[in-house]
Amino acid sequence: MKKLFAMMMTALMVFVLAACGGSNEAQNESGSDNGGSGEVKTIRAGIGLNDQHPQFKGLLKFKEIVEEKTNGAIVVEAYHSGQLGDDRTMTEALQLGTQEVTIPSTAPLANFVPEFSVFDFPFLFPNEEVADKVLDGEVGQGFLQKLESQNLVGLSYWENGFRDVTNSERAIATVEDFKGLKLRTMENDLHLEAFRALGANPTPMAFTELFTAMQQGTVDGQENPYATIYLQKFYEVQDHVSNSHHIYSPFVFLMSKSFYDGLTEEQQQIVKEAAVEAGQYERELNREANEQYLADLQAEGMTYTEISPEEREKMVELVKPVIDKYAEKIGKDVVDEVYNAVEEASK
């Protein structure tokens, strides 16, 4: 009996040692011990645009960088086309810690941090290069820090681009052409008041509802960059596009603060650098594509109308009272800081 017991104990020890050895071997083959805890962290990253948009391609670049640099300790699941909700819904999910990443425009983000409204002031940025300098510089980075009070971490700026107007009623060449047009806007009071000042009838609604609303005539048109207009196939339900360039719209790469705080310092650095690198990639893709998208919209039958500098200046004058009003609400010092940075970057 003792001999049998000894044999059983020996067999058990061999099994345990073999199992431990096998575990170590598998861990070494994976090239990672996942931070020593064996835990794989998952980032669910959602956007409202479709899988052909430069934003989603940038998100895939972020996924590639993070998974490679963490040796699989962090996995990124990328969702497009509003699969996880609209911008506001996803941003609220980040606050609650039920989603990890989203990349909204600054307009809906202003509902959480009002100071971000300044980046949606009409005709603020003259071109993309000036926008880059301001957003990537001290002023833009200071705005990202304001997000922490909302349980959000801003890691970088990406690009939505200059917003342009489309509609199915008439070509827009002058300020008068805006009169009475029902235009969908984002849920942003500044956008609404600016379009009212131009004579339009702005209607806020979720982006995911927009195509059907234009198809059914609930709204006459909308305003978005060329990439969005083309890739969402708005040309199927819209006849006219004009280069209003009324707002340069950045994207803000957001991460849930509760998730970010749970990362190691090394992992935090990796996701931040990945957000910046992928953002540069996304900007390049967006700018390369814009000229082609405009040509494609015309090839699909849309009428393109140039707005003259003189007419654009009339628009600038009409929206000045709106800008002054929101400068007071946001804080004149904050607005002056941004305008001074724009002026400096324009030199």
N, C-alpha and C positions, 0 to 999 in steps of 0.2 A: 504493500500500500504506500509506504514511504517512497519507494522507488518510482511508483506511478505518479505520485504527487510531484516529485522532483522533476520528472520528465515533462509534466504539464507546465510547471513554472518556467522551465527552460524554453519550451516552445513559445510561451507567452512573451518572454523577454525578447526572443528573436523577432517575433511579430511586431512588437512595439518599436524596436530599433529599426526594423525595416521600414515601418510606416514613417518614422521621423526622418529617416534618410531620404525616402521618396518625396516627402514634403519639401525638404531642403533642395532636392534636385529640381523639383518642379518650380520652386521659387527662383532658383538661379537661372533656369531656362527662360523664365518670363522676363528676366533682366530688371525686376523691380520687386521690392518688398512692400510697395504701397505705403511708404512712410513708417514701416515697421509695425503697423496695426492690422494689415491685411484688408483694410477698408478701402473700397473704391468709391470716390465721391462722384456724383453725377450732376452735371449742369444741364438743366432744361432751358434752352434758349429759344425764345419765340419772337417772331416779327409778323407784321401785318401784310407785308408785300409777298409776291409769289416767288417761286424757286428760280426764276430767270433773272430776277433783279440783282444788280451789283451788290445790294445789301446782303442778300442771302449767300452770294458767292463769297463775300467777305466773312460771313459767319462760318462758312465751311473752312475758310482759311484759319480763322480763330480756332476752330475745332482741331484742325490738323496740327497747329503749333502747340496747343495745350496738351493734347494727348501724346505727342512725341516728346515734349520736354519734361513731362511728368512720368514718362514710361508707363502710361496707362493708369496711373493713380487717380487721374481725373478724366472722366469720360464726358463728352459733350453731345447731347441730343439736340439736333437743330430742327425747329418747326417753322414752317412758313404759312403764308395765306391766312393768317389769323386763326390757326388751329388751336391756339391757347387763349384766344380772345383778342380784343382790340388793345390799342396802346395803353389806355387808362386801366383797363382790367388787368393787363399783364403787369403794369407798374405797381398796382395795388397788391398783386400776388407776390411781387418781390418784397414789398413792405411786410407782408404776413409771413414770408419765408416759405411759401408754397410753390414758388418758381425762383429760378436763380438768375436768369439773364433776360433782358429785353433791350431793344435799341429804338426808342421812340424819337420823334421830332421834338424840338424844344417847345412847340405850341402846346401839346397836351401836358408836357412836363411842367409848364407854368402853373397848372392847377395844383401842383405839389410844392413848388418853389417859385413864388411870383416873380422874383427877379429875372428868371429865365425869359420872361416876356420881352425883355429888351432885344433879344436876338430875333424876335419876330416883328420888330419895328419895320414898317415898309421902307424900302430903298435904303436900308442901313449900310449894306456892303456893296461896293461898286463892282467887285469881281471875286472869283474864288481865291486868288492868291492873297488878297487882303484878309479875307475870312480866315484862311489858314493861319496867318500870322497872329491874328487876334485870338482865335480859339485855342491855338496850341501854345500861346504865350502866357504871360503871368495873369492877365485879366481872365482869360478863358479858364485857366486852371483854378483860379480862385472861385469861379462859379461852381465848378465840380465839387469843391469842398463843402458848399452849402447844402449838398444833397444828403450828407450824413445825418443831419437832424431829422430827416424823413426816413431813416433806416434804409437808405440807398447809398451805393458807392458808385460814383462816376469815374470810369476808367479812361475814357478818351472820347474824342469827337469824330464821327464819321460824316458822310455827306449825303443829304437828300438832294440838295441843289436849288437852283433858282426855280421858283414856282411861276407857272404860266397858266393863263386862263383858257379854257375850252368851253364851247356851248353849242347848242343846236338851233339858236334863233337867228344870229347875225354875226358878221365879222366885227371884231372889236379893234378899231383903229383910233378912236378918240374917247375922251372921258364920257361924252354923251352916249356912247354905245353901251355903257354899263347900265344905263337907266332901266330899272325894273327887272333886270335879269335875276332869276332865282338860281343862286350859286351855292353849291354845297361847300361848307368850310369845316375845319376841325372845330372841336368844342373849345373855343378860345375867344374870350370876350374882345381882345384886341383885334383879332382878325375880323370878327363880326362888325365892330364899329368902323374899322377901316373901309370895309366894303360898303357899308351904309353911307359913309362919307363920299364914296365914289358914285353913289346912286343906285347900287345893286341891292337886291333883296337876299342877303346871305341866310343860309339854312344849315345849322350844324347837324351832322349825323355821323354815325360810325362808318368807317371806310369800307367795311365789309358789306354795307347796305347800298353803297354808292352806285354801282353798275345798274342794279335793278331800278333804283330811283330815277336814273337818267333814262333808262329804257322805257319806263312807264310815264315819264314826263312829270314826275313829282318835283324834280329840279331841272333847270335848263342846262346847267353846266357845273363845272368844278374848277379847282386850281391845284395843279401839281407839277412837278418836274416832268420833262419829256420822257424820261425812262419809265416813270410810273404810268403816264398816259398811254404809252405804247404797249408796255408789257401787260397792263391790265385790260388791253384791247378796248379802251374807251373810244377808239375810232369807229367801233361798230355802232355806237349810240351817240356820237358827237360829230358835228360837221365843221366846226371852226376852231382854230388854235391861234393865239396871238402871243408875241414875245413880251408880255407885260413885265416879266422879271421883277415882280413887285416885292418879293421876299426871297432872301437866301435862307434856306432852311437846313440847319445842321441836324444830324442824328446824334444822340448821346448814348454811349454804351454804358448801360446800367447793370449793376450786380446787387443782389440782395445783401445787405450789410451783415445779417445774421449768418449767411453762408460764407461771405468773405472773411468774417472774423473767425470762422471755424477752420480756415486754411492755415497751414504752416506759413512762416514768413517767406520761405522759398517759393511755395505755391502761389502766394499773393503776388510776388514779384513776377512769376511766370504769367499769370493771367493778365496782369497789367501790361506787361510788355507785349503779350499776344494781342490784346485789344488795340494797342497803338499800331503795331505792325500790320494787323489785319485791316485796321482803319485806313492806313496809307494805301494799301492794296485796293480797298473798296473805292476810295476817292479816285484813284487812277482809272479804274474800270468805269466809273460813273462818267468821268469827263471824256474819256475816249468814246464812250457810247452815245453821248448826247447829240452830237452832230448827225450821227447815223440814224438815231431814233427820230429826229425831226424829219429827215428825208423819208424815213419809212412811214411816218404819219401822213405825209403828203402823198406818198405812193398808194396809201390805203384810201385816198380820196378826201382827206381833210384839207380845207382851205387855210393857208398860212398867211397871217397878216402882220406886217412890221408896224410897231408903234414908234412914231418919230420921237426924237429927243424933246421937241417942243411939247408934244402931248404928254409925254412922261413927266415933264416938269409941272404941267398943270395938275397931274395926279399927286405929285409930291406936295404941292401947295394945298390941295384939298384934304390930305390926311394929316397935315401938320397939327391941327387942333387935337386930333386923336393921340398923336405922339406926345404933345405937351401934357395932355390929361394923364396918360399912363406914366410919363416921366415923374409926375407928382406922386402917383400911387406907388411906383416902384421905389422912388427915392432919387432925387436929382443928382446926388453924388454918384450913385451907381451908374446912372445913364451917362453922366458926363465922363466917367471913367472909360466906358465903352466907346463913346464917340471920340474921345481923345486918342484911344488906342487905334481906332479906325483911321483917324487922320494921320497918326504917326506911321502906321503900316502902309498908307497910301503914298508916302513920299518916295 
